[in-house]
């Protein structure tokens, strides 16, 4: 049985595999051609696999024309999709923070207090710890801090792997340059500090006078190798090693404190704020040795942020483990180091394991009040209307009452808000109880 196809006048063409030939028929609106090749065989081939076809190319199949979504509606949809996950985009955190006036004021006061190096944010899962850290990040950038953050993970970057933690902090490093008021990253920061004549006595950063990509990868701890060039290079021994040892807390505290000092003294910033989300992963199931090393690193960070003078001297007198192959690297570069730590922990974390954190300020997060939740729901409804323009209007009071009676935590409530609005939009007139998920 012959292939069906509409006959067309013959035209010369060529194929990268089958060679030259003549088009003898076409089908599918001209998107496939039947070609008689010089090897004596005829084959159906796609138009875009052919060359030198002299006929005009077929028009695209007609189909529905999609209208571009206006920017405002697109932004509203992006926001709703973030709400669907129970989060708020970083750029919108300050505008979508409700019922946390006292907590935000305490946070701002802590940022303004140079003598207070560490703050603990404590709350159950879903109460908004990550949201508050996002607010702190934006506020600190506006107030003149450099900021770096890391979401602690027991597998990817646990506390007992200081090099990985440092690498994540470097990748998220941001600051607003006083020179042009633009937000920039880690490499621009170091270039500005070195150009200002600072860090020239730093064991690591002073090696970046003329950095290439290998040097940047080394100082950003992107490479597994401790040094930036192969061992046979004559310059290899000029560079200090970035060890991946669990005992190398002195190396990475020294690096971080150098960044904090540079922020204050070279760039005119207020310091460096480090944000550690899900810090309770310190208690994840590791070996006793790994858990102990993780606690030691966090202890060293807290002492560094507290400008402990003992950390300026030989690392051996700190009472903490340190890298024996880097015994000339102290835990602290200078005083004041200009570093502040903001640590988010779950409520059930055992504080007795880290004595350095017992006396640090604590910011407790409880569930939002009904009034604050109503504000949240009204804002979600407003953005939902902007995003989808549903027919009719929602009975916001009825929806909120049904949702609030089943709420658990703030994150779950926000996710549930979008779900009930979806149900109301796609099921007009149906009882809401039919659409409420028992998990909402």
C-alpha positions as CSV (number, residue, x, y, z in Angstrom):
1,X,0.0,0.0,0.0
2,X,1.4,3.4,-1.0
3,X,1.9,6.2,1.4
4,X,-0.7,8.9,1.0
5,X,0.6,12.3,0.1
6,X,-0.3,15.3,-2.0
7,X,1.6,15.4,-5.3
8,X,3.7,18.5,-5.9
9,X,6.0,19.7,-8.7
10,X,9.4,18.1,-8.3
11,X,12.1,20.2,-6.7
12,X,15.7,19.6,-5.9
13,X,16.8,19.1,-2.3
14,X,19.4,17.3,-0.2
15,X,19.7,15.4,3.0
16,X,22.7,15.2,5.3
17,X,22.5,11.4,5.4
18,X,20.8,10.3,2.2
19,X,22.3,12.8,-0.1
20,X,20.7,14.6,-3.1
21,X,17.2,13.9,-4.3
22,X,13.9,15.3,-5.7
23,X,10.7,16.1,-3.8
24,X,7.8,14.1,-5.3
25,X,5.1,14.6,-2.7
26,X,4.3,16.2,0.6
27,X,1.9,15.7,3.5
28,X,0.9,17.3,6.8
29,X,0.7,20.7,5.3
30,X,4.1,20.5,3.8
31,X,6.0,19.6,7.0
32,X,7.0,16.2,5.6
33,X,8.3,15.6,2.1
34,X,8.6,12.4,0.1
35,X,11.9,12.5,-1.6
36,X,13.3,10.2,-4.4
37,X,17.0,10.0,-3.5
38,X,19.7,9.1,-5.9
39,X,20.2,5.7,-4.2
40,X,16.9,4.7,-5.9
41,X,14.8,4.8,-2.7
42,X,11.9,7.1,-1.8
43,X,11.6,8.2,1.8
44,X,9.3,10.5,3.9
45,X,11.5,13.0,5.7
46,X,10.9,16.0,7.8
47,X,11.1,19.4,6.2
48,X,13.6,20.7,8.7
49,X,16.0,17.8,7.8
50,X,16.2,19.0,4.2
51,X,18.3,21.6,2.5
52,X,18.0,23.7,-0.6
53,X,14.3,23.4,-1.0
54,X,13.4,26.1,-3.4
55,X,9.6,26.1,-2.6
56,X,8.5,28.5,0.1
57,X,8.3,26.9,3.6
58,X,4.8,26.1,4.7
59,X,2.9,28.3,7.1
60,X,2.6,27.1,10.7
61,X,-0.5,25.3,11.6
62,X,-3.2,27.6,12.8
63,X,-4.1,27.3,16.4
64,X,-5.3,29.3,19.4
65,X,-3.6,32.6,19.8
66,X,-2.3,33.1,23.3
67,X,-2.5,36.6,24.7
68,X,0.4,37.7,26.8
69,X,-0.4,38.1,30.5
70,X,0.1,41.6,31.8
71,X,3.0,42.1,34.1
72,X,0.9,43.0,37.1
73,X,-1.2,39.8,36.7
74,X,1.9,37.7,36.2
75,X,3.5,39.1,39.4
76,X,0.2,38.3,41.3
77,X,0.2,34.7,39.9
78,X,3.8,34.2,40.9
79,X,3.0,35.4,44.4
80,X,-0.1,33.1,44.6
81,X,2.1,30.1,43.5
82,X,4.5,30.9,46.3
83,X,1.6,31.1,48.7
84,X,0.6,27.6,47.5
85,X,3.9,26.3,48.9
86,X,3.4,28.2,52.1
87,X,6.2,30.7,51.5
88,X,6.5,34.4,50.5
89,X,9.1,35.5,47.9
90,X,12.1,37.3,49.4
91,X,11.2,40.5,47.6
92,X,7.8,40.6,49.2
93,X,8.6,39.5,52.8
94,X,8.5,42.9,54.4
95,X,5.1,43.7,52.8
96,X,3.6,40.3,53.8
97,X,4.6,40.1,57.5
98,X,1.6,40.3,59.9
99,X,1.3,40.0,63.6
100,X,5.0,40.1,64.2
101,X,5.5,43.7,65.3
102,X,7.1,42.9,68.6
103,X,9.4,40.3,67.1
104,X,10.5,42.6,64.3
105,X,11.2,45.4,66.7
106,X,13.4,43.1,68.8
107,X,15.2,41.9,65.7
108,X,15.9,45.5,64.6
109,X,17.2,46.4,68.1
110,X,19.5,43.4,68.0
111,X,20.9,44.5,64.6
112,X,21.6,47.9,66.1
113,X,23.5,46.5,69.1
114,X,27.2,45.9,68.1
115,X,27.9,44.1,71.4
116,X,25.3,41.4,70.8
117,X,26.7,38.9,68.4
118,X,24.2,36.0,68.4
119,X,20.4,35.8,68.3
120,X,18.3,32.6,68.5
121,X,15.0,32.4,66.7
122,X,13.0,29.6,68.3
123,X,9.7,28.1,67.2
124,X,7.8,25.0,66.1
125,X,7.8,23.9,62.5
126,X,5.6,26.2,60.3
127,X,5.5,29.1,62.7
128,X,7.4,31.4,60.4
129,X,11.1,31.1,61.3
130,X,12.2,31.1,57.7
131,X,9.9,34.0,57.0
132,X,11.5,36.0,59.8
133,X,15.0,35.2,58.6
134,X,13.9,36.5,55.1
135,X,12.7,39.7,56.8
136,X,16.0,40.0,58.7
137,X,18.0,39.5,55.4
138,X,16.1,42.4,53.6
139,X,16.2,44.7,56.6
140,X,20.0,44.1,57.2
141,X,20.8,44.9,53.6
142,X,18.8,48.1,53.8
143,X,20.5,49.0,57.1
144,X,24.0,48.6,55.7
145,X,25.0,45.0,56.5
146,X,26.6,42.4,54.2
147,X,24.4,39.3,54.4
148,X,25.0,35.6,53.8
149,X,22.7,32.7,54.5
150,X,22.6,28.9,54.6
151,X,19.8,26.4,55.1
152,X,21.4,23.7,57.2
153,X,21.0,20.2,55.8
154,X,22.3,17.1,57.6
155,X,23.4,15.5,54.3
156,X,24.5,18.4,52.1
157,X,26.0,21.0,54.5
158,X,26.0,19.8,58.1
159,X,27.7,21.7,60.9
160,X,30.4,19.1,61.1
161,X,31.5,20.0,57.6
162,X,32.8,23.6,58.0
163,X,34.1,23.9,54.5
164,X,30.6,23.2,53.0
165,X,28.9,25.6,55.3
166,X,31.4,28.3,54.4
167,X,31.0,27.6,50.7
168,X,27.2,28.0,50.9
169,X,27.6,31.2,52.8
170,X,30.0,32.6,50.2
171,X,27.6,31.7,47.3
172,X,24.7,33.6,49.0
173,X,26.9,36.6,50.0
174,X,25.3,40.0,49.2
175,X,25.9,43.6,50.0
176,X,24.9,47.0,48.8
177,X,28.0,48.9,47.6
178,X,28.5,52.4,48.9
179,X,30.2,53.3,45.6
180,X,27.1,52.9,43.3
181,X,24.3,51.7,45.6
182,X,24.0,48.5,43.7
183,X,23.6,45.0,45.3
184,X,26.6,42.9,44.6
185,X,28.2,39.6,45.6
186,X,31.3,38.0,47.2
187,X,33.8,38.7,44.4
188,X,33.0,42.3,44.1
189,X,33.2,42.6,47.9
190,X,36.7,41.2,48.1
191,X,37.8,43.4,45.1
192,X,36.6,46.5,46.9
193,X,38.3,45.5,50.2
194,X,41.6,44.7,48.5
195,X,41.5,47.8,46.4
196,X,41.1,49.8,49.7
197,X,44.3,48.3,51.0
198,X,42.6,46.0,53.5
199,X,43.2,42.3,54.1
200,X,46.8,42.6,53.0
201,X,47.9,40.7,56.1
202,X,45.2,38.0,55.8
203,X,46.6,34.5,55.3
204,X,44.0,33.7,52.6
205,X,42.5,36.8,51.1
206,X,45.8,38.6,50.6
207,X,46.5,36.0,47.8
208,X,43.8,37.5,45.6
209,X,45.7,40.6,44.4
210,X,45.3,39.3,40.8
211,X,42.8,36.5,41.0
212,X,41.9,34.2,38.1
213,X,39.1,31.7,38.0
214,X,41.2,29.0,39.8
215,X,41.9,31.3,42.7
216,X,38.2,32.3,43.0
217,X,37.1,28.7,43.0
218,X,39.7,28.0,45.7
219,X,38.7,30.9,48.0
220,X,35.0,30.2,47.5
221,X,35.6,26.6,48.5
222,X,34.1,25.2,45.3
223,X,36.9,22.8,44.8
224,X,37.6,19.6,46.7
225,X,41.3,20.2,46.5
226,X,42.6,22.3,49.4
227,X,44.8,24.5,47.2
228,X,44.1,26.2,43.9
229,X,46.8,24.8,41.7
230,X,48.3,21.3,41.1
231,X,51.1,20.2,43.4
232,X,53.7,20.3,40.7
233,X,53.2,24.1,40.2
234,X,56.1,26.0,42.0
235,X,53.5,28.5,43.5
236,X,51.5,25.7,45.1
237,X,53.0,26.1,48.5
238,X,52.3,29.8,48.6
239,X,48.6,29.2,49.3
240,X,47.1,28.1,52.6
241,X,44.9,25.0,52.4
242,X,41.2,25.0,52.8
243,X,40.8,21.7,54.5
244,X,37.6,19.6,54.4
245,X,38.3,18.3,58.0
246,X,35.6,18.4,60.6
247,X,38.2,19.9,62.9
248,X,39.0,22.9,60.6
249,X,36.7,25.3,62.4
250,X,39.6,27.7,63.0
251,X,40.2,28.1,59.2
252,X,36.6,29.0,58.4
253,X,36.0,31.2,61.4
254,X,39.2,33.1,60.5
255,X,37.9,33.5,56.9
256,X,34.4,34.6,58.0
257,X,35.8,37.1,60.6
258,X,38.0,38.5,57.9
259,X,34.9,39.2,55.8
260,X,33.2,40.9,58.8
261,X,36.2,43.1,59.5
262,X,36.5,44.1,55.9
263,X,32.8,45.0,55.8
264,X,33.2,47.4,58.7
265,X,36.7,48.9,58.1
266,X,37.1,48.8,54.3
267,X,33.6,49.2,52.8
268,X,31.9,51.3,55.5
269,X,29.2,48.7,56.2
270,X,27.9,47.9,59.7
271,X,29.2,44.3,59.5
272,X,28.3,40.9,58.2
273,X,25.0,39.1,59.2
274,X,25.0,35.3,58.9
275,X,21.7,33.5,58.8
276,X,21.4,29.8,59.6
277,X,18.0,28.3,58.9
278,X,17.0,24.9,60.4
279,X,20.0,24.9,62.7
280,X,18.3,22.2,64.7
281,X,19.7,19.8,62.0
282,X,22.7,19.8,64.3
283,X,20.9,17.1,66.3
284,X,20.3,15.0,63.2
285,X,21.4,11.4,63.3
286,X,25.1,11.5,62.9
287,X,27.8,9.6,64.6
288,X,28.7,10.8,68.1
289,X,32.0,12.2,66.7
290,X,30.2,14.1,63.9
291,X,27.7,15.6,66.4
292,X,30.4,16.7,68.7
293,X,32.4,18.3,65.8
294,X,29.2,20.1,64.7
295,X,28.7,21.5,68.2
296,X,32.3,22.6,68.3
297,X,32.0,24.5,65.0
298,X,28.8,26.3,66.2
299,X,30.5,27.1,69.5
300,X,33.5,28.6,67.7
301,X,31.2,30.7,65.5
302,X,29.4,32.0,68.6
303,X,32.7,32.9,70.3
304,X,33.9,34.6,67.2
305,X,30.7,36.7,66.9
306,X,31.2,37.5,70.6
307,X,34.8,38.8,69.9
308,X,36.4,36.4,72.3
309,X,40.0,37.6,72.6
310,X,41.4,34.1,73.2
311,X,40.6,33.3,69.6
312,X,43.1,35.9,68.3
313,X,46.0,33.7,69.6
314,X,47.2,30.2,68.8
315,X,44.1,28.0,68.1
316,X,45.4,25.5,70.6
317,X,44.5,27.7,73.6
318,X,40.9,28.0,72.6
319,X,39.9,24.7,74.1
320,X,38.3,23.7,70.7
321,X,39.5,21.3,68.1
322,X,41.4,22.8,65.2
323,X,43.2,21.7,62.0
324,X,46.7,20.6,63.0
325,X,47.9,21.3,59.5
326,X,46.7,24.9,59.9
327,X,48.0,25.5,63.5
328,X,49.2,29.0,62.4
329,X,45.6,30.1,61.6
330,X,43.7,31.6,64.6
331,X,39.9,31.4,65.0
332,X,39.6,35.2,64.8
333,X,41.2,37.7,62.3
334,X,40.6,41.0,64.2
335,X,38.5,42.5,66.9
336,X,35.8,43.7,66.4
337,X,35.1,41.0,63.8
338,X,31.8,42.7,62.8
339,X,30.0,39.3,62.4
340,X,26.5,38.7,63.8
341,X,24.8,35.3,63.9
342,X,21.0,34.7,63.5
343,X,20.2,31.0,64.2
344,X,16.7,29.5,63.7
345,X,16.0,26.5,65.8
346,X,13.0,24.2,66.5
347,X,11.5,24.6,69.9
348,X,12.5,21.1,71.1
349,X,16.2,21.6,70.6
350,X,18.4,20.6,73.6
351,X,20.3,23.8,74.5
352,X,22.3,22.2,77.3
353,X,24.6,20.7,74.6
354,X,26.0,24.2,73.6
355,X,26.9,26.3,76.6
356,X,27.8,29.3,74.4
357,X,24.2,29.7,73.3
358,X,22.6,29.6,76.8
359,X,23.1,33.3,77.5
360,X,22.4,34.6,74.0
361,X,19.2,36.6,73.3
362,X,16.2,34.5,72.3
363,X,13.3,35.4,70.1
364,X,10.3,33.1,70.5
365,X,7.8,32.6,67.7
366,X,4.3,31.4,68.6
367,X,1.4,30.8,66.3
368,X,-0.2,34.0,64.8
369,X,-3.3,35.4,66.4
370,X,-6.7,35.1,64.7
371,X,-6.6,38.8,63.8
372,X,-3.2,38.4,62.1
373,X,-4.3,35.3,60.3
374,X,-7.4,37.2,59.0
375,X,-5.0,39.9,57.6
376,X,-3.0,37.2,55.9
377,X,-6.1,35.6,54.4
378,X,-7.4,39.0,53.1
379,X,-4.0,39.6,51.4
380,X,-4.0,36.2,49.8
381,X,-7.6,36.8,48.6
382,X,-6.6,40.2,47.1
383,X,-3.6,38.8,45.2
384,X,-5.7,35.8,44.1
385,X,-8.3,38.1,42.6
386,X,-5.5,40.1,40.8
387,X,-4.1,36.9,39.4
388,X,-7.2,35.1,38.2
389,X,-10.1,37.5,38.2
390,X,-12.6,34.8,39.2
391,X,-16.3,35.2,38.3
392,X,-18.3,36.6,41.1
393,X,-16.7,37.2,44.5
394,X,-15.7,35.1,47.5
395,X,-17.5,35.1,50.8
396,X,-14.2,35.8,52.5
397,X,-15.7,35.6,56.0
398,X,-17.2,32.1,55.4
399,X,-14.0,30.9,53.8
400,X,-11.8,32.2,56.6
401,X,-14.0,30.7,59.3
402,X,-13.9,27.3,57.7
403,X,-10.2,27.4,57.2
404,X,-9.3,28.8,60.6
405,X,-11.2,26.0,62.3
406,X,-8.8,23.5,60.7
407,X,-5.6,25.5,60.9
408,X,-2.3,24.1,62.2
409,X,0.7,26.3,61.6
410,X,1.1,29.6,59.7
411,X,2.7,27.8,56.7
412,X,-0.1,25.3,56.6
413,X,-2.7,28.0,56.9
414,X,-1.3,30.0,53.9
415,X,-1.2,26.8,51.7
416,X,-4.8,26.1,52.8
417,X,-5.9,29.6,51.9
418,X,-4.9,29.1,48.3
419,X,-6.6,25.7,48.2
420,X,-9.9,26.9,49.4
421,X,-9.8,29.8,46.9
422,X,-9.1,27.3,44.2
423,X,-12.1,25.3,45.3
424,X,-14.4,28.3,45.4
425,X,-13.2,29.4,41.9
426,X,-13.7,26.0,40.2
427,X,-16.8,24.8,42.2
428,X,-19.1,27.8,42.5
429,X,-22.2,27.1,44.5
430,X,-20.9,23.9,46.1
431,X,-20.5,23.5,49.8
432,X,-17.0,24.4,51.0
433,X,-16.9,21.4,53.3
434,X,-16.8,19.1,50.2
435,X,-13.5,20.7,49.2
436,X,-11.7,21.0,52.5
437,X,-8.8,18.6,52.7
438,X,-8.6,17.0,56.1
439,X,-4.9,17.8,56.1
440,X,-5.5,21.6,55.6
